[in-house]
Amino acid sequence: MIAFHRVGLEYPRTKTKALYNVNLEIKKGEFVYVVGHSGAGKSTLLALILRRLVATQGAVYFAGQNLKHLRGDQVAYHRRRIGMVFQDHRLLSDMTVEENLAFVLQVQGVPRREWPERITTALRRVGLSHKKRAFPEELSVGEAQRVAIARALLLDPPVVLADEPTGNLDPANALAVLEILKQAHQRGATVVVATHSRELLEAYPARVVVLKAGQVVRDERPAEGGSIRVREGPPRGGKEEG
Ligand SMILES: Nc1ncnc2c1ncn2[C@@H]1O[C@H](COP(=O)(O)OP(=O)(O)OP(=O)(O)O)[C@@H](O)[C@H]1O
């Protein structure tokens, strides 16, 4: 589904090298955590999948397509295949919950007759049907984040990317958010979650890719039925950066 072949990313203005020689393959239907210290390159990796950034070395493939070659409309089409969740909810403050979701459906050209059912399903999945007429500022932080996830999952995208989705939440809300991502995974989505939270890793054990100073230093799958411990170490056979 997603493949990184020797990917490097240098931010042009500051010449910051955020990723080096990243090789990674994420299969359809996988659930993957990307972990690492602040500045390790997690957000950069997600931005490359979203095609907000283009690899400065190597190539990122999505469903077999080299994302570097996408042009204009193709970029918009590509992003429609991805549900993106950020640390902050990024809901539009002057619209109700329902209107925030309807806005996405309108932009994506979904026929108006389908809106009520899609909105109802999306809010039911996150347990917030009763909040559809609320404005974002009338929601708790946890509720707003659940609406943001409902919005990301509105069109059942095959891939869901979440960048620190529980960073602003207490443990109970964090687990509620994880549960929603887990259900999307169980419905067949490929899910990639960048996180600092060890609690998430333990609550829903899955593959863990560890980034350190822009390199993949570990890539572990959980043992059958058990949780895993993640410890960072120097890259095998490579030079350690930073
Ligand atoms: N727009 C940008 N321009 C220049 N450098 C950037 C930009 N965004 C990130 N960087 C740099 O790239 C490196 C990787 O940053 P990135 O945001 O991917 O890390 P991260 O692992 O997501 O960190 P955090 O956990 O703090 O969000 C860092 O050195 C950062 O300072």
The ligand as a MOL file (V3000), in Angstrom:
LIG
                    3D

  0  0  0     0  0            999 V3000
M  V30 BEGIN CTAB
M  V30 COUNTS 31 33 0 0 0
M  V30 BEGIN ATOM
M  V30 1 N 8.7630 23.0590 7.7110 0
M  V30 2 C 9.9720 22.7440 8.1540 0
M  V30 3 N 11.0490 23.4210 7.7190 0
M  V30 4 C 12.2770 23.1110 8.1520 0
M  V30 5 N 12.5510 22.1200 9.0110 0
M  V30 6 C 11.5330 21.4240 9.4950 0
M  V30 7 C 10.1850 21.6850 9.0960 0
M  V30 8 N 9.3650 20.8180 9.7350 0
M  V30 9 C 10.1570 20.0520 10.5000 0
M  V30 10 N 11.4610 20.3980 10.3520 0
M  V30 11 C 12.6340 19.7660 10.9920 0
M  V30 12 O 12.6910 18.4210 10.5290 0
M  V30 13 C 13.0460 17.5280 11.5820 0
M  V30 14 C 11.9430 16.4850 11.7620 0
M  V30 15 O 10.7700 17.1470 12.2100 0
M  V30 16 P 9.3730 16.3920 12.3830 0
M  V30 17 O 8.3520 17.4410 12.6650 0
M  V30 18 O 9.1630 15.4790 11.2470 0
M  V30 19 O 9.6600 15.5290 13.7050 0
M  V30 20 P 8.6410 14.7580 14.6690 0
M  V30 21 O 9.2750 13.4530 14.9580 0
M  V30 22 O 7.2980 14.7630 14.0760 0
M  V30 23 O 8.6780 15.6850 15.9460 0
M  V30 24 P 7.5030 15.9870 17.0310 0
M  V30 25 O 7.3210 14.7250 17.8090 0
M  V30 26 O 8.1080 17.1030 17.8630 0
M  V30 27 O 6.2920 16.4230 16.2660 0
M  V30 28 C 13.2900 18.4060 12.8080 0
M  V30 29 O 14.6830 18.6820 12.8650 0
M  V30 30 C 12.5230 19.6680 12.4980 0
M  V30 31 O 13.0950 20.7790 13.1290 0
M  V30 END ATOM
M  V30 BEGIN BOND
M  V30 1 1 1 2
M  V30 2 1 2 3
M  V30 3 2 2 7
M  V30 4 2 3 4
M  V30 5 1 4 5
M  V30 6 2 5 6
M  V30 7 1 6 7
M  V30 8 1 6 10
M  V30 9 1 7 8
M  V30 10 2 8 9
M  V30 11 1 9 10
M  V30 12 1 10 11
M  V30 13 1 11 12
M  V30 14 1 11 30
M  V30 15 1 12 13
M  V30 16 1 13 14
M  V30 17 1 13 28
M  V30 18 1 14 15
M  V30 19 1 15 16
M  V30 20 2 16 17
M  V30 21 1 16 18
M  V30 22 1 16 19
M  V30 23 1 19 20
M  V30 24 2 20 21
M  V30 25 1 20 22
M  V30 26 1 20 23
M  V30 27 1 23 24
M  V30 28 2 24 25
M  V30 29 1 24 26
M  V30 30 1 24 27
M  V30 31 1 28 29
M  V30 32 1 28 30
M  V30 33 1 30 31
M  V30 END BOND
M  V30 END CTAB
M  END
